[in-house]
Amino acid sequence: MLAEVEVPIVIVGFGNAADIVKCLTAVAEQRGCPKIGVFICENGGVGAFDALIEALSSPGGPCAGKAESVDLHAPVFLRVRRLRLAGAGVPVFVGEARENLGFPGGVNSWTRLFLLERGWEGVWVLNPDTWPAPEALAELIRYADARKRGMVQSRIMFADRSDITSSRGLKWNKLRAKQTGIDIFAPVSPAPDPDDHERRMDSPTGVSFYVTRACIDKIGLMDDSYWLYWEDFDWGVRAKAACGIGYAHNSVVPHIGGSSSGASGKRAKRSVAFVYLGNRNKLRFVRQHHPGWFAWTVFVSFLRTSEYLVAGSTRNFAAAVRGLVAGLRDEKGRPEIAPKQASG
């Protein structure tokens, strides 16, 4: 599977074929990097898998030729199809997950298979609603090699702005009991000082980051039990302690944001699953990494549920409270409110 791949690119989909088509069109333009391959976990079920294969291989799509069936002897997948990016010849593997594995489970579904093989240097985890610039991966690898960092994030940009950044990483704010983005809305120039930035940064964001095999060997895989939200923060914090983390300013990745997760910026429009899991998993994260602040985080988080009432969303207020109660019980994995598969 990895015979011709030095850096696998892992993408988790959920019935958003149009996003993945645009993403792979950009991936095909990557230059100055080792040999790549694309590995997609489709969490959305039979219909979503068929629609994705059709979108990728149809005339005008990013892949050339007919999709081939592949037997990887991987129980996590019902079906696997292999295609190739037109022109670039990059192999593309699409696996249909047996159930909705969530984001960490989707990433791990492929990474567990990679760990059985040799010859690859690291993994690029990429959201489907991105279209990375041509040297995005090369710059991630360049930074990781130059500064000996095990996990490195791209410069995440707004889809409609080229002058300001969307994210340069994540930081845990203990007093406010929330994760915050670093340098949101910061001008693109000048680039931040790497030493100072790495001190301020607790974790890369899951939108686009590169993690070396050596780092994965030290810290293990993403924690499946988060299922969705906070799993990238947990993995990044573990990477910072064991391998070092960084931010590659010249790795540019525009991002739509929330195209399949329901993570809208407006509180009243956020999905119930996003609100519930965001609160549940926050308590899980704090219990694991900042146990001395757990009681304070619970107190502040319950106070902040009133923000949904102010925004006029009793539905999301209730979801936030339920999520915090689930967090107090240390519940984990896919919750009942989350879909097992996409509909249709």
Secondary structure, 3 states (H helix, E strand, C coil): CCCCCCEEEEEEECCCHHHHHHHHHHHCCCCCCCCEEEEEEECCCHHHHHHHHHHHHCCCCCEEEEEEECCCCCCCEEEEEEEEECCCCCEEEEEEECCCCHHHHHHHHHHHHHCCCCCCCEEEEECCCECCCCCHHHHHHHHHHHHCCCEEEEEEEECCCCCEEEECCEEEECCCCEEEECCCCCECCCCCCHHHHHHHCCECCCCEEEEEHHHHHHHCCCCHHHCCCCHHHHHHHHHHHHCCEEEEEEEEEEECCCCCCCCCCCHHHCCHHHHHHHHHHHHHHHHHHCHHHHHHHHHHHHHHCHHHHHCCCHHHHHHHHHHHHHHHCCCCCCCCCCCCCCCC
